[in-house]
Amino acid sequence: MTKTRTPIEIAAALLSDGEVVAIPTETVYGLAGNMYNENAVAKIYELKKRPKQNPLIVHVADINSAIPLIEDFPTKLLALAEKFMPGPLTLLLNKSGLVPNSVTAGSNRVAIRVPAHPLTAELLKIINIPLVAPSANPYTRISPTKVKHVEAYFGSALKFILDGGDCTIGLESTIVGMENNQPIIYRQGVISKQEIETIIGPVGSYTTEKSEMPTPGLAPKHYAPLTATTLIERDKIEKVFETGMAVLVFQEAISSIPTEVQYILSENGSLAEAAQNLYGLLHELDNKGFKNIICEMLPDIGPGSAINDRLKRASHKPAIKN
């Protein structure tokens, strides 16, 4: 009698054969492929329509699995790894010769993450192969936090989605590396600058020209609905609101605007809940035919900073403040 394979076994077999599958993480769903398989890496870029100069994040089972892939592990970054991995943290490290240049867009550094989602953690242990896994969405579009988001984007172009339920964090990982021996945050996530600084001291923030792409998540337009999106301070929303617009607010509806076009990220005022709900609500609003999505700027602390970053990139212009 033939034994029925588990979903993880199916995913592992496909990945070992050089196929691309969608996998769950605690942050967002990813398009995963064998790091060592050039065809799989190329297919990920093709499926996403991602520019080849935009590097990929490598996912491994644990910190020890990262050691062969890197040349060194700076003390401060190792301290972050020991505190936050597995979890929503990515570290940018000097790569070893094992990491193909196609994965790093020719850079001598590689982005490494240890995901905390139990299914993907088990998958990584079973296959014992590093997986590249950018978010499972076309380039610049809203990241997927549910299986239905991945299905809507790729349909039959993907052979398999490992269903891990809804993502519990909902925003991409914080990315940290070193510049001139100084720790730098390249991309904000739910692990905040303040949390990082309690572990390793002062941390800078990366600023770059548009042509530079040392890590994912730095494109000026990213995480974007097809619907025009605008990030704006709460007290300016009423002035710009028009019929046909949707309003995405943090905690409370605005009394002067019809409630049926307002969508609340967290009625409890939880920034973590707002982060978890952000992409799901943006997907929903993008499918409703609104002419514009007006988004309230959140408190610029903790996950709120990461949410504001995503919404700024979704709107592809500075927030309206006056």
C-alpha positions as CSV (number, residue, x, y, z in Angstrom):
1,M,0.0,0.0,0.0
2,T,1.4,3.4,-1.1
3,K,1.9,5.8,1.8
4,T,0.4,9.2,1.3
5,R,3.0,11.9,1.4
6,T,2.6,14.8,3.8
7,P,2.5,18.4,2.4
8,I,6.1,19.0,3.7
9,E,7.3,15.9,1.9
10,I,5.7,17.0,-1.3
11,A,7.3,20.5,-1.0
12,A,10.7,18.9,-0.2
13,A,10.6,16.6,-3.2
14,L,9.7,19.4,-5.6
15,L,12.4,21.7,-4.2
16,S,15.0,18.9,-4.5
17,D,13.9,18.5,-8.1
18,G,14.6,22.2,-8.8
19,E,11.0,23.3,-8.7
20,V,9.7,26.5,-7.1
21,V,7.1,26.3,-4.4
22,A,5.4,28.8,-2.1
23,I,6.2,28.4,1.6
24,P,4.8,30.1,4.7
25,T,6.9,32.1,7.1
26,E,5.8,34.1,10.1
27,T,6.4,37.3,8.0
28,V,4.9,36.7,4.6
29,Y,4.7,33.8,2.1
30,G,7.8,33.2,0.0
31,L,8.6,31.8,-3.4
32,A,11.2,29.2,-2.5
33,G,13.9,27.5,-4.6
34,N,17.1,25.6,-4.0
35,M,19.9,28.1,-3.7
36,Y,22.3,25.9,-5.5
37,N,20.0,25.3,-8.5
38,E,20.5,28.1,-11.1
39,N,17.3,27.2,-12.9
40,A,15.3,27.5,-9.8
41,V,16.8,30.9,-8.9
42,A,16.2,32.1,-12.5
43,K,12.6,30.9,-12.4
44,I,11.9,32.9,-9.2
45,Y,13.2,36.0,-10.9
46,E,11.0,35.2,-13.9
47,L,7.9,34.5,-11.9
48,K,8.2,37.7,-9.9
49,K,9.4,39.8,-12.8
50,R,12.1,40.9,-10.4
51,P,15.1,42.9,-11.6
52,K,18.3,40.7,-11.6
53,Q,20.1,43.4,-9.6
54,N,17.7,42.9,-6.7
55,P,19.3,40.2,-4.4
56,L,17.4,37.4,-2.7
57,I,17.3,36.3,1.0
58,V,18.6,32.9,1.8
59,H,16.7,30.9,4.4
60,V,18.4,28.3,6.5
61,A,17.3,26.0,9.3
62,D,19.4,27.5,12.1
63,I,22.4,29.7,12.8
64,N,24.9,26.8,12.4
65,S,23.6,26.2,8.9
66,A,24.5,29.7,7.9
67,I,28.2,29.3,8.9
68,P,29.4,27.6,5.7
69,L,27.7,30.3,3.6
70,I,29.6,33.2,5.1
71,E,33.2,34.4,5.6
72,D,32.8,35.8,9.1
73,F,30.2,36.7,11.7
74,P,30.7,40.1,13.2
75,T,30.2,40.0,17.0
76,K,27.3,42.4,17.1
77,L,25.4,40.6,14.3
78,L,26.0,37.3,16.0
79,A,24.5,38.8,19.2
80,L,21.4,39.7,17.2
81,A,21.3,36.3,15.7
82,E,21.4,34.6,19.1
83,K,18.6,36.9,20.3
84,F,16.2,37.0,17.4
85,M,16.8,33.9,15.3
86,P,14.7,32.0,14.4
87,G,12.4,35.0,13.8
88,P,11.7,38.1,11.6
89,L,15.4,39.1,11.3
90,T,17.7,39.0,8.3
91,L,21.4,39.6,8.5
92,L,23.6,40.9,5.7
93,L,26.9,39.1,5.9
94,N,30.1,38.6,3.8
95,K,29.4,35.5,1.7
96,S,31.5,32.5,1.1
97,G,32.2,30.9,-2.3
98,L,29.3,28.5,-1.8
99,V,26.7,31.2,-2.4
100,P,26.1,31.8,-6.2
101,N,26.4,35.4,-7.4
102,S,23.0,35.1,-9.0
103,V,21.5,35.0,-5.5
104,T,23.3,38.1,-4.3
105,A,23.0,40.1,-7.6
106,G,26.8,40.0,-7.8
107,S,27.4,41.4,-4.3
108,N,30.0,39.9,-2.0
109,R,27.4,39.9,0.8
110,V,24.4,37.5,1.4
111,A,21.2,38.1,3.3
112,I,20.5,35.2,5.7
113,R,17.3,34.4,7.6
114,V,16.2,31.6,9.9
115,P,12.4,31.6,9.7
116,A,10.3,30.7,12.7
117,H,7.2,29.2,11.0
118,P,7.1,25.6,12.2
119,L,6.3,24.1,8.7
120,T,9.1,25.9,7.0
121,A,11.5,25.2,9.9
122,E,10.7,21.5,9.5
123,L,11.0,21.7,5.7
124,L,14.5,23.2,6.0
125,K,15.6,20.5,8.3
126,I,14.3,17.8,6.0
127,I,15.9,19.0,2.8
128,N,19.1,20.4,4.4
129,I,19.5,22.8,1.6
130,P,19.5,26.6,1.8
131,L,16.4,28.1,0.1
132,V,16.1,31.5,-1.5
133,A,12.6,32.8,-0.9
134,P,11.6,36.3,-1.8
135,S,8.0,37.2,-1.1
136,A,5.5,35.3,-3.3
137,N,4.2,38.3,-5.3
138,P,5.1,40.0,-8.5
139,Y,7.7,42.7,-8.1
140,T,6.4,45.9,-6.5
141,R,3.0,44.4,-5.6
142,I,1.5,43.8,-2.1
143,S,3.2,41.0,-0.2
144,P,1.0,37.9,0.4
145,T,0.0,36.9,4.0
146,K,-2.6,34.3,3.0
147,V,-2.6,31.3,0.6
148,K,-5.3,33.0,-1.5
149,H,-3.1,35.9,-2.1
150,V,-0.4,33.6,-3.6
151,E,-3.0,31.7,-5.7
152,A,-4.4,35.0,-7.1
153,Y,-0.9,36.1,-8.2
154,F,0.4,32.9,-9.7
155,G,-2.4,30.4,-10.2
156,S,-1.2,27.3,-12.1
157,A,2.3,28.7,-12.6
158,L,3.1,27.3,-9.2
159,K,3.1,23.6,-8.7
160,F,2.6,23.7,-5.0
161,I,1.8,26.0,-2.1
162,L,2.7,24.7,1.4
163,D,-0.3,26.0,3.4
164,G,0.8,27.3,6.7
165,G,-2.3,29.4,7.4
166,D,-2.2,33.2,7.7
167,C,1.1,34.8,8.5
168,T,1.2,35.8,12.2
169,I,3.5,38.8,11.8
170,G,2.5,40.1,8.4
171,L,5.5,42.3,7.6
172,E,8.8,41.4,6.0
173,S,11.8,40.9,8.3
174,T,14.1,43.6,9.7
175,I,17.4,43.6,7.7
176,V,20.6,44.5,9.6
177,G,24.2,44.6,8.3
178,M,27.5,46.5,8.8
179,E,28.8,49.6,7.0
180,N,32.3,50.7,8.0
181,N,32.1,48.6,11.2
182,Q,28.8,50.3,12.2
183,P,25.6,48.2,12.4
184,I,23.0,49.5,9.9
185,I,19.3,48.8,9.5
186,Y,18.6,48.4,5.8
187,R,14.9,47.6,6.1
188,Q,12.6,48.1,9.0
189,G,10.5,45.3,10.4
190,V,8.7,44.5,13.6
191,I,12.0,44.1,15.4
192,S,12.5,47.7,16.0
193,K,15.6,49.9,16.1
194,Q,15.1,50.3,19.8
195,E,15.0,46.6,20.4
196,I,18.2,46.1,18.4
197,E,20.0,48.9,20.2
198,T,19.3,47.3,23.6
199,I,21.4,44.4,22.4
200,I,24.2,46.0,20.5
201,G,24.2,49.7,21.1
202,P,23.8,52.5,18.5
203,V,22.5,51.5,15.1
204,G,22.3,53.6,11.9
205,S,19.8,53.6,9.1
206,Y,20.7,53.0,5.5
207,T,20.3,55.7,2.9
208,T,20.9,55.0,-0.7
209,E,20.7,56.2,-4.3
210,K,17.9,54.5,-6.3
211,S,20.5,52.5,-8.3
212,E,21.9,50.8,-5.2
213,M,20.3,47.6,-4.0
214,P,22.4,45.9,-1.3
215,T,19.3,44.1,0.2
216,P,15.7,43.5,-0.8
217,G,13.0,46.0,0.2
218,L,14.8,49.2,-0.8
219,A,13.1,50.0,-4.1
220,P,11.3,53.4,-3.9
221,K,8.1,51.7,-5.2
222,H,7.3,48.5,-3.4
223,Y,4.5,46.7,-1.5
224,A,2.0,48.6,-3.7
225,P,-1.6,48.0,-4.6
226,L,-2.6,48.7,-8.2
227,T,-5.0,51.3,-6.8
228,A,-3.4,54.7,-6.2
229,T,-2.3,54.9,-2.6
230,T,-1.5,57.9,-0.4
231,L,0.0,58.0,3.1
232,I,-1.2,61.0,5.1
233,E,-1.3,62.3,8.6
234,R,-4.7,61.8,10.2
235,D,-5.7,65.4,10.6
236,K,-5.2,65.9,6.8
237,I,-7.4,63.0,5.6
238,E,-10.7,64.8,5.8
239,K,-9.4,67.6,3.6
240,V,-8.4,65.2,0.7
241,F,-11.2,62.7,1.0
242,E,-13.6,62.4,-2.0
243,T,-16.3,60.0,-3.0
244,G,-14.8,56.8,-4.4
245,M,-11.9,56.7,-2.0
246,A,-11.2,54.2,0.8
247,V,-9.6,55.2,4.1
248,L,-7.3,52.9,6.0
249,V,-7.1,54.1,9.6
250,F,-5.1,52.8,12.6
251,Q,-7.6,52.5,15.4
252,E,-10.6,54.7,15.1
253,A,-12.9,55.8,12.2
254,I,-13.0,59.5,11.3
255,S,-16.5,60.8,12.2
256,S,-16.9,63.0,9.1
257,I,-16.2,60.2,6.6
258,P,-18.8,57.4,5.8
259,T,-17.9,54.4,7.9
260,E,-18.6,52.0,5.1
261,V,-15.4,53.1,3.3
262,Q,-13.2,53.1,6.4
263,Y,-11.1,50.1,7.3
264,I,-9.5,49.7,10.7
265,L,-6.1,48.1,11.2
266,S,-6.5,47.5,15.0
267,E,-9.5,48.5,17.1
268,N,-7.3,47.8,20.1
269,G,-4.6,50.2,19.0
270,S,-2.0,47.4,18.8
271,L,0.8,48.2,16.3
272,A,1.6,44.4,16.1
273,E,-2.0,43.6,15.1
274,A,-2.0,46.5,12.6
275,A,1.2,45.0,11.0
276,Q,-0.5,41.6,10.9
277,N,-3.6,43.0,9.2
278,L,-1.9,45.6,6.8
279,Y,-1.4,43.5,3.7
280,G,-4.6,41.6,4.0
281,L,-6.6,44.8,4.1
282,L,-4.6,46.3,1.2
283,H,-5.3,43.2,-0.9
284,E,-9.0,43.5,0.0
285,L,-9.2,47.2,-0.9
286,D,-7.3,46.7,-4.1
287,N,-10.1,44.4,-5.3
288,K,-13.0,46.7,-4.5
289,G,-12.6,49.3,-7.3
290,F,-11.8,52.3,-5.2
291,K,-10.1,55.2,-7.1
292,N,-7.7,55.9,-4.2
293,I,-6.7,54.3,-0.9
294,I,-5.9,57.0,1.7
295,C,-3.8,55.6,4.6
296,E,-3.4,57.1,8.0
297,M,0.2,57.5,9.1
298,L,0.8,55.4,12.3
299,P,2.8,56.3,15.4
300,D,6.4,56.2,14.3
301,I,7.5,53.6,16.9
302,G,8.1,49.9,16.8
303,P,6.0,48.1,14.1
304,G,4.4,51.5,13.3
305,S,7.7,52.7,11.8
306,A,7.8,49.6,9.6
307,I,4.2,50.0,8.5
308,N,4.8,53.7,7.6
309,D,7.8,52.6,5.6
310,R,5.7,50.1,3.6
311,L,3.0,52.6,3.0
312,K,5.4,55.2,1.8
313,R,6.8,52.8,-0.7
314,A,3.3,51.7,-1.7
315,S,2.4,55.4,-2.4
316,H,5.8,55.9,-4.0
317,K,6.0,59.5,-2.7
318,P,6.4,61.3,0.6
319,A,3.6,61.4,3.0
320,I,1.2,64.3,2.9
321,K,1.9,66.4,6.1
322,N,0.5,69.8,5.3
